[in-house]
């Protein structure tokens, strides 16, 4: 573990990220051996980010590949990375379940574009 990194977190918010790495240079200079992928929870600066509860992955070097990183660690620790493949035939049923729980285009993409996408999908079933 690098001397600048006091602890390990599963997900970093902006405060923890600033605490672990004094500046962006400290993260990109590869203080940690090899490629590093961090999961970052951005601040909810607008309704879309807040509604999506989104997370971003950040690699410590622009040449590193997230796919290669995950494949390497999946091979080393098979229980670390899971891959879910959803059959295309199951997607409408999953979509209905999400709708029942209030996860729609209207909530994920607030504003007119999300509402239009939701109405387009909703009324497409009727016509």
Residue, then its C-alpha position, 0 to 999 in steps of 0.5 A: x500500500x502506498x504511503x499516501x493511502x491511509x486506508x482502503x475503501x470499496x467506494x470513494x466519495x470526493x472527500x475520501x478521494x481527496x484524503x487518499x490522494x493529495x492531488x490528481x498527480x499523486x493518483x496518476x504517478x502510480x504510487x500503487x504498484x500496477x494498475x488501480x481501479x477506483x470506484x467513485x461516487x460523484x456528488x449529486x450536483x443535479x437531479x440526474x446523478x441523484x436519481x441514478x445513484x451512479x458510480x464511476x470507475x477511475x483507472x490510475x493511468x489513461x493507457x490502462x484498460x478497465x476490461x483488461x484489469x477486470x479480466x486479470x483479477x477475475x482470473x486471479x480471484x474468481x469470486x472477485x468479479x461477477x459477470x451477468x449475461x441477461x437473455x434478450x427474452x428476459x429483458x421485457x419482464x425485467x423492464x416490467x419489474x423495474x417499472x413496478x418499482x419506480x425505476x423508469x426513464x422518467x426517474x433516471x433521466x429527469x426532465x423532458x428527454x426522460x419523460x419523452x422516452x418513457x411515454x414513447x415506450x409506454x404508448x408503443x405497447x398500445x399501438 
